[in-house]
Amino acid sequence: MRLFAGTPWDRPPTCERCGKVLAECRCPPAPSPPREYLAPQKQTARLALEKRGGGRFVTVIHGLSAADNDLAALLAKLKAEQGAGGTVKDDTIEIQGKHLERVREALLAIGYKVKG
């Protein structure tokens, strides 16, 4: 006799939706629930202008958590409005060039509180 004979661990796993053995199940994968982000009105973005090597300037946005925001979508929107390149590093958004005032206006229009 096997150790787990007749127990739930002895039976092969089954699909929760159709009840078939997982190897025979043809159910589509369950959709993942959409992520919920913190409302922009409850967050404060901190803006800064940094000078990099070669005399280039970068507009930097601090204070927005990656867990509470879709930083990639926000970056894409800001890059399109400014006509500039940029990147997301950790919880920081960097946009190439001196765009402090235009980024401030764009963030305020979205609903973020802005400092700096």
PyMOL commands that set and color helices and strands:
alter all, ss='L'
color gray80, all
select helices_A, chain A and resi 40-42+53-55+71-82+100-110
alter helices_A, ss='H'
color red, helices_A
select strands_A, chain A and resi 44-51+57-62+86-89+92-96+113-115
alter strands_A, ss='S'
color yellow, strands_A
deselect
rebuild
show_as cartoon
